[in-house]
Amino acid sequence: MNKRTTFSITSLGCPKNTVDSEILKGGLINSGFIYADNPERAEVIIINTCGFIELAREESIDTILDAIMLKKKGNVKKVLVIGCMPQRYGEELRKEFPEVDGIYGVESQGAIVRELSGKNVKLCCVEEIRSIMTPEHYAYLRIAEGCDNTCSFCSIPFMRGKQKSRLIKSIIEESVYLHNKGVKELILIAQDLTRYGTDLPDKITLADMLEELLSLNLFHWVRIMYSNPDFWTTKLNDLFGKYPNLCPYIDIPIQHASDRILELMNRGRSCEEIRHILKSIRSDVPNVALRTSLIVGFPSETEDDFNELLDFVEEVKFERLGVFTYSEEEGTSAEKLENNVPEKEKEQRKDIVMAIQYDISGEFAMSKVGEQLEILVESKDDSGYIGRTVWDAPEIDCFVRVHSEEALEVGEFYKVKIDSVEGLDLVGKVR
């Protein structure tokens, strides 16, 4: 294709996919292609799919169908489908969608750029190739790829392979690059962040890497996501007191709180061990917000199992919490279990958890009324500005409605006096 060809990338699923898309976007721009932020204005549409659960696969398929419709109208010359779904279901996708011009698995950015450009391009996100697709003030940094865990419900190891941790030197180089691009909030991600370094020769730990990164003081906020409780250590707790720029926000998915279900899930910790870890975090990290993810409706989950989970949620009082209903994944060991919780019951259990969580998160929000908080302003609309607290990750948590008599700059931090709560979101004014 010629150098002035326009392309778009639709990135579905998790931030790990976003990073893959950013590397591909930068590689194509460096090769002379022109990025279009709307697929309707692109000659090449690239869809980076998510294959984690059934709902994600359905969204990916709907997006592919939309792209095929645009191609049939004549403006689009090529549709490429990449990422997790082709990694697992490549042949099925080729048969189902003959209109698609290319099917690529994960880590295929270089192959795509070479095919479209005809150049022998080597891509590396540490070099000045990656083109950020998030707002300029925050960015994700992937410190490892793949997963060595064997959770019975999860298909990620089939799609992403074994864990491959990056060297600290590489992480620091990319961090400096992002700092120089104006990023103020760095969000560290991996399939299992806390297992970082266990596959490296020197057995480097997440705490070792964070110590080196945080000591450089490159970012106003550094946020960590996807922390497995199995590998959480008190050394990590200590870092929050030592480095004020490490956000007191810990995303630590526990999945369940019934020992019987945790064993069936092949999770490493018992409920009591998880409770001890969370208590140590609460004790060592003042003002922390804990976020977790849960699965309800796992095969054979009884009312007693579910009630144990509810009791744990009410006991721990996670400030942030999300719930998935169990989705049977092909090839996982849980697939062999009888999926005997009806879908309607799964949804009802999810609603019950979220109703309890709404009250817990509401209490947390109300506790902030009257306080002056540091807010990162994210956007502006007709009624004012939208921002986030240190306890809120972008796109998944709550926000703050910010009023100001003077103009504010998106991507900057401001002191905001919190006056009220709307739903679970805060409302305040710059004073």
For each residue, the residues with C-beta under 8 A, 3 or more apart:
1: 5 33 43 44 77 78 116 117
2: 5
3: 31 32 33 117
4: 32 33 34
5: 1 2 33 34 43 44 77 116
6: 33 34 35 36 41 42 43 44
7: 28 33 34 35 36 42 43 44 45 46 116
8: 35 36 37 38 39 41 42 44 45 46
9: 21 24 25 35 46 47 48 133
10: 39 45 46 47 48 63 67
11: 17 18 20 21 48 133
12: 17 47 48 49 50 56 59 60 63 83
13: 16 17 48 49 50 52 56 83 84
14: 17 18 50 52 189
15: 18 19 140 142 187 189 225
16: 13 19 20 140 142 145 189 190 191
17: 11 12 13 14 20 21 48 50 83 84
18: 11 14 15 21 22 133 134 140
19: 15 16 22 23 125 130 140 141 142 189
20: 11 16 17 23 24 48 82 83 106 107 109
21: 9 11 17 18 24 25 46 48 133
22: 18 19 25 26 125 130 131 132 133
23: 19 20 26 27 109 123 125 129 130
24: 9 20 21 27 28 46 48 82 109 112 113 123
25: 9 21 22 28 29 35 130 131 133
26: 22 23 29 30 123 128 129 130 131
27: 23 24 30 31 109 110 112 113 121 123 129
28: 7 24 25 31 33 35 112 113 116 117
29: 25 26 32 33 34 35 131
30: 26 27 121 129
31: 3 27 28 113 116 117 119 121
32: 3 4 29 117
33: 1 3 4 5 6 7 28 29 44 116 117
34: 4 5 6 7 29
35: 6 7 8 9 25 28 29 131
36: 6 7 8 39 41 42
37: 8 41
38: 8 41 42
39: 8 10 36 42 45 66 67 70 76
40: 70 75
41: 6 8 36 37 38
42: 6 7 8 36 38 39 45 76
43: 1 5 6 7 75 76 77 78
44: 1 5 6 7 8 33 76 77 78 79 80 116
45: 7 8 10 39 42 67 70 71 76 78 79 80
46: 7 8 9 10 21 24 80 82 112
47: 9 10 12 60 63 64 67 79 80 81 82 83
48: 9 10 11 12 13 17 20 21 24 82 83
49: 12 13 57 60 63 64 81 82 83 84 85 86
50: 12 13 14 17 56 57 59 60 83 84 85
51: 56 57 60 83 84 85 87 88 89 155 159
52: 13 14 56 84 155 156
53: 56 57 324 327 329
54: 57 58 327
55: 58 59 327
56: 12 13 50 51 52 53 59 60
57: 49 50 51 53 54 60 61 85
58: 54 55 61 62
59: 12 50 55 56 62 63
60: 12 47 49 50 51 56 57 63 64 85
61: 57 58 64 65
62: 58 59 65 66
63: 10 12 47 49 59 60 66 67
64: 47 49 60 61 67 68 79 81 97 100
65: 61 62 68 69
66: 39 62 63 69 70
67: 10 39 45 47 63 64 70 71 76 79
68: 64 65 71 72 79 97 99 100
69: 65 66 72 73
70: 39 40 45 66 67 73 75 76
71: 45 67 68 74 76 77 78 79 99
72: 68 69 99
73: 69 70 76
74: 71
75: 40 43 70
76: 39 42 43 44 45 67 70 71 73 79
77: 1 5 43 44 71
78: 1 43 44 45 71 101 102
79: 44 45 47 64 67 68 71 76 99 100 101 102
80: 44 45 46 47 100 101 102 103 104 112
81: 47 49 64 85 86 93 97 100 102 103 104
82: 20 24 46 47 48 49 86 102 103 104 105 106 108 112
83: 12 13 17 20 47 48 49 50 51 86 87 104 105 106
84: 13 17 49 50 51 52 87 88 106 159 160
85: 49 50 51 57 60 81 88 89 93
86: 49 81 82 83 89 90 93 103 104 105
87: 51 83 84 90 105 106 158 159 160
88: 51 84 85 155 158 159 330
89: 51 85 86 92 93
90: 86 87 93 94 103 105
91: 94 95
92: 89 95 96
93: 81 85 86 89 90 96 97 100 103
94: 90 91 97 98 100 103
95: 91 92 98
96: 92 93
97: 64 68 81 93 94 100
98: 94 95
99: 68 71 72 79
100: 64 68 79 80 81 93 94 97 103
101: 78 79 80
102: 78 79 80 81 82 112 115
103: 80 81 82 86 90 93 94 100
104: 80 81 82 83 86 108 111 112
105: 82 83 86 87 90 108
106: 20 82 83 84 87 159 160
107: 20 145
108: 82 104 105 111 112
109: 20 23 24 27 112 113 123
110: 27 113 114 121 122 123
111: 104 108 114 115
112: 24 27 28 46 80 82 102 104 108 109 115 116
113: 24 27 28 31 109 110 116 117 119 121 123
114: 110 111 117 118 119 120 121
115: 102 111 112 118
116: 1 5 7 28 31 33 44 112 113
117: 1 3 28 31 32 33 113 114 121
118: 114 115
119: 31 113 114
120: 114
121: 27 30 31 110 113 114 117
122: 110
123: 23 24 26 27 109 110 113 129
124: 127 129
125: 19 22 23 129 130 142 174
126: 170 173 174 177
127: 124 130
128: 26 177
129: 23 26 27 30 123 124 125
130: 19 22 23 25 26 125 127 174 177
131: 22 25 26 29 35
132: 22 136 139 178 181 183
133: 9 11 18 21 22 25
134: 18 138 139 140 394
135: 138 378 379 394 410 411
136: 132 181 182 183 411
137: 182 183 184 185 376 378 410 411 412
138: 134 135 183 184 185 186 187 376 394
139: 132 134 178 181 183 185 186 187
140: 15 16 18 19 134 187 188 189
141: 19 171 174 175 178 186 187 188 189
142: 15 16 19 125 145 166 189 190
143: 165 166 171 188 189 190 193 196 209
144: 163 164 165 166 190 191 192 193 195 196
145: 16 107 142 160 161 163 164 190 191
146: 157 160 161 162 163 164 191
147: 154 156 157 160 162 163 191 192 195
148: 157 162 163 192 195 198 199
149: 154 157 192 195 228 230
150: 157 266 333
151: 154 255 265 266 267
152: 264 265 266 332 333 334 337
153: 255 265 295 298 326 329 332 334
154: 147 149 151 157 329 332
155: 51 52 88 158 159 329 330 331 332
156: 52 147 159 160 191
157: 146 147 148 149 150 154 160 161 162
158: 87 88 155 331
159: 51 84 87 88 106 155 156
160: 84 87 106 145 146 147 156 157 191
161: 145 146 157 164
162: 146 147 148 157 199
163: 144 145 146 147 148 190 191 192 195 198 199
164: 144 145 146 161 199
165: 143 144 196 197 198 199 200 204
166: 142 143 144 170 171
167: 170 171 200
168: 171 172 204 208 209 212 213
169: 172 173
170: 126 166 167 173 174
171: 141 143 166 167 168 174 175 209 213
172: 168 169 175 176 212 213 216
173: 126 169 170 176 177
174: 125 126 130 141 170 171 177 178
175: 141 171 172 178 179 186 213 216 218 219
176: 172 173 179 180 216 218
177: 126 128 130 173 174 180 181
178: 132 139 141 174 175 181 183 186
179: 175 176 182 183 218 219
180: 176 177
181: 132 136 139 177 178
182: 136 137 179 411
183: 132 136 137 138 139 178 179 186 219
184: 137 138 219 220 221 376 411 413
185: 137 138 139 219 220 221 222 223 376
186: 138 139 141 175 178 183 218 219 221 222 223
187: 15 138 139 140 141 222 223 224 225 393 394
188: 140 141 143 193 222 223 224 225
189: 14 15 16 19 140 141 142 143 193 225 226
190: 16 142 143 144 145 163 193 195 196 226
191: 16 144 145 146 147 156 160 163 226
192: 144 147 148 149 163 195 196 226 228 231
193: 143 144 188 189 190 196 206 224 225 226 227 228
194: 206 227 228 229 230 231 232 233 236
195: 144 147 148 149 163 190 192 198 206 228 230 231
196: 143 144 165 190 192 193 204 205 206 209
197: 165 200 202 203 204 205 206 208 209
198: 148 163 165 195 203 231
199: 148 162 163 164 165
200: 165 167 197 203 204
201:
202: 197
203: 197 198 200
204: 165 168 196 197 200 208 209
205: 196 197 208 209 233 235
206: 193 194 195 196 197 209 210 231 236
207: 210 211 233 235 236 238 239
208: 168 197 204 205 211 212
209: 143 168 171 196 197 204 205 206 212 213
210: 206 207 213 214 222 224 236 239 243 246
211: 207 208 214 215 239
212: 168 172 208 209 215 216
213: 168 171 172 175 209 210 216 218 222
214: 210 211 217 222 239 242 243 245 246
215: 211 212 243
216: 172 175 176 212 213
217: 214 245
218: 175 176 179 186 213
219: 175 179 183 184 185 186 222 245
220: 184 185 245 413
221: 184 185 186 245 247 376 390
222: 185 186 187 188 210 213 214 219 243 245 246 247
223: 185 186 187 188 247 249 393
224: 187 188 193 210 227 246 247 249 250 251
225: 15 187 188 189 193 251 393
226: 189 190 191 192 193 251 253
227: 193 194 224 232 250 251 252 253
228: 149 192 193 194 195 231 232 252 253
229: 194 232 252 253 254 269 273 274 277 278
230: 149 194 195 267 268 269
231: 192 194 195 198 206 228
232: 194 227 228 229 236 252 277 281
233: 194 205 207 236 237
234: 237 238 280 284
235: 205 207 238 239
236: 194 206 207 210 232 233 239 240
237: 233 234 240 280 281 284 285
238: 207 234 235 241 242 284
239: 207 210 211 214 235 236 242 243 246
240: 236 237 243 246 248 284 285 288
241: 238 284 285
242: 214 238 239
243: 210 214 215 222 239 240 246
244:
245: 214 217 219 220 221 222
246: 210 214 222 224 239 240 243
247: 221 222 223 224 390 391
248: 240 285 286 287 288 289 390 391
249: 223 224 288 289 291 390 391 392 393
250: 224 227 281 285 288 289 290 291
251: 224 225 226 227 291 292 320 393
252: 227 228 229 232 277 278 281 290 291 292
253: 226 227 228 229 292 293 294
254: 229 257 267 274 292 293 294
255: 151 153 262 265 267 293 294 295
256: 261 262 265 267 294 295 298 305 309
257: 254 262 271 274 308 309 311 312 313
258: 261 262 271 301 304 305 306 308 309
259: 262 263 270 271
260: 263 264 305
261: 256 258 264 265 298 300 301 305
262: 255 256 257 258 259 265 267 269 270 271
263: 259 260 266 267
264: 152 260 261 298 299 300 334 337
265: 151 152 153 255 256 261 262 295 298 334
266: 150 151 152 263 333
267: 151 230 254 255 256 262 263
268: 230
269: 229 230 262 273 274 277
270: 259 262 273 274
271: 257 258 259 262 274 275 308 312
272: 275 276
273: 229 269 270 276 277
274: 229 254 257 269 270 271 277 278
275: 271 272 278 279 312 315 316
276: 272 273 279 280
277: 229 232 252 269 273 274 280 281
278: 229 252 274 275 281 282 290 316
279: 275 276 282 283
280: 234 237 276 277 283 284
281: 232 237 250 252 277 278 284 285 288 290
282: 278 279 285 288 290
283: 279 280
284: 234 237 238 240 241 280 281
285: 237 240 241 248 250 281 282 288
286: 248
287: 248
288: 240 248 249 250 281 282 285
289: 248 249 250 319 320 364 390 391
290: 250 252 278 281 282 316 318 319 320
291: 249 250 251 252 318 319 320 321 322 393 397
292: 251 252 253 254 318 320 321 322
293: 253 254 255 321 322 323 324
294: 253 254 255 256 309 313 321 322 323 324 353
295: 153 255 256 265 298 323 324 325 326
296: 301 306 309 323 324 325 326 346 349 350 353
297: 301 325 326 341 343 345 346 349 350
298: 153 256 261 264 265 295 301 326 334 341
299: 264 326 334 337 338 339 340 341
300: 261 264 305 337 338 340 341
301: 258 261 296 297 298 305 306 326 341 349
302: 305 306
303: 306 307
304: 258 307 308
305: 256 258 260 261 300 301 302 308 309
306: 258 296 301 302 303 309 310 349
307: 303 304 310 311
308: 257 258 271 304 305 311 312
309: 256 257 258 294 296 305 306 312 313 353
310: 306 307 313 314 352 353 356
311: 257 307 308 314 315
312: 257 271 275 308 309 315 316
313: 257 294 309 310 316 317 318 321 353 356 357 360
314: 310 311 317 356 360
315: 275 311 312
316: 275 278 290 312 313
317: 313 314 360 363 364
318: 290 291 292 313 321 357 360
319: 289 290 291 360 361 364 391
320: 251 289 290 291 292 361 391 392 396 397 398
321: 291 292 293 294 313 318 353 354 357 360 361
322: 291 292 293 294 396
323: 293 294 295 296 350 353 354 357
324: 53 293 294 295 296 327 350
325: 295 296 297 343 346 347 349 350
326: 153 295 296 297 298 299 301 339 341 346
327: 53 54 55 324
328: 332 334 335 339
329: 53 153 154 155 332 334 335
330: 88 155 335
331: 155 158 335
332: 152 153 154 155 328 329 335
333: 150 152 266 336
334: 152 153 264 265 298 299 328 329 337
335: 328 329 330 331 332
336: 333
337: 152 264 299 300 334
338: 299 300
339: 299 326 328
340: 299 300
341: 297 298 299 300 301 326 345 346 349
342: 345 346
343: 297 325 346 347
344: 347 348
345: 297 341 342 348 349
346: 296 297 325 326 341 342 343 349 350
347: 325 343 344 350 351
348: 344 345 351 352
349: 296 297 301 306 325 341 345 346 352 353
350: 296 297 323 324 325 346 347 353 354
351: 347 348 354 355
352: 310 348 349 355 356
353: 294 296 309 310 313 321 323 349 350 356 357
354: 321 323 350 351 357 358
355: 351 352 358 359
356: 310 313 314 352 353 359 360
357: 313 318 321 323 353 354 360 361
358: 354 355 361 362 424
359: 355 356 362 363
360: 313 314 317 318 319 321 356 357 363 364
361: 319 320 321 357 358 364 365 398 424
362: 358 359 365 366 421 424
363: 317 359 360 366 367
364: 289 317 319 360 361 367 368
365: 361 362 368 369 398 421 424 425 426
366: 362 363 369 421
367: 363 364
368: 364 365 371 373 389 418 421 426
369: 365 366 418 419 420 421 426
370: 417 418
371: 368 417 418
372: 415 416 417 418 431
373: 368 389 390 400 415 416 418 426 428
374: 389 390 413 414 415 416
375: 387 388 389 400 402 413 414 415 416 428
376: 137 138 184 185 221 387 388 411 412 413
377: 380 385 386 387 402 408 409 410 411 412 413 414
378: 135 137 385 386 387 388 394 399 410 411
379: 135 385 386 410
380: 377 384 385 386 408 410
381: 384 385 386
382:
383: 401
384: 380 381 401 402 403 404
385: 377 378 379 380 381 401 402 403 404 408 410
386: 377 378 379 380 381 399 400 401 402
387: 375 376 377 378 399 400 402 414 416
388: 375 376 378 392 393 394 397 398 399 400
389: 368 373 374 375 392 398 400 426
390: 221 247 248 249 289 373 374
391: 247 248 249 289 319 320 397
392: 249 320 388 389 397 398 399
393: 187 223 225 249 251 291 388 396 397
394: 134 135 138 187 378 388 397
395:
396: 320 322 393
397: 291 320 388 391 392 393 394
398: 320 361 365 388 389 392 424 425 426
399: 378 386 387 388 392 425 426
400: 373 375 386 387 388 389 416 418 425 426 427 428
401: 383 384 385 386 422 425 426 427 428
402: 375 377 384 385 386 387 408 414 416 428 429 430
403: 384 385 427 428 429 430
404: 384 385 407 408 414 429 430
405: 430
406: 430
407: 404
408: 377 380 385 402 404 412 414 430
409: 377 412
410: 135 137 377 378 379 380 385
411: 135 136 137 182 184 376 377 378
412: 137 376 377 408 409
413: 184 220 374 375 376 377
414: 374 375 377 387 402 404 408 430
415: 372 373 374 375 430 431
416: 372 373 374 375 387 400 402 428 429 430 431
417: 370 371 372 428 429 430 431
418: 368 369 370 371 372 373 400 426 427 428
419: 369 427 428 429
420: 369 426 427 428
421: 362 365 366 368 369 424 425 426 427
422: 401 425 426 427
423:
424: 358 361 362 365 398 421
425: 365 398 399 400 401 421 422
426: 365 368 369 373 389 398 399 400 401 418 420 421 422
427: 400 401 403 418 419 420 421 422
428: 373 375 400 401 402 403 416 417 418 419 420
429: 402 403 404 416 417 419
430: 402 403 404 405 406 408 414 415 416 417
431: 372 415 416 417
